[in-house]
Amino acid sequence: MTSKFEITKRFTFEAAHRFTHMPDGHPYGRLHGHSFEVEVCVEGTRDADHGWVLDFDEMDRVLGALREQLCHGYLNDIEGLDNPSLENISFWIAERAGKEFPGLKSVTVRRPTCNESCTFKL
């Protein structure tokens, strides 16, 4: 029997952003910040030798590098995030994590204090 598993890893980051396409006076056009929570889901079969889909330490390494690029920065200055919506942030993370995790299934980005989230599904 070939069983599929889903494993997830979460990380958080703090960052500032603004939406430059908003009309003058719109609150989203002003510089503001959020606490973000990211959940990355990888699907796959269990490796017979190790008993896992993917080494969580490897996920830590890859996602830690992405976190470093995002955390305590101005998202608009990051290449590919000049319009840093939840949709674009989740896509940006998925593009990079997918190169390292062939079984990448989804990336969810949350703003818990706003009760908002977005999931990009591959």
ABEGO torsion letter per residue (X at the ends): XBBBBBBBBBBBBBBBBBBAABBBGBAAABBBBBBBBBBBBBBEBBBAAAGBABBAAAAAAAAAAAAAAABGBBAAABBGAABBBAAAAAAAAAAAAAAABAABABBBBBBAAAGBBBBBBX
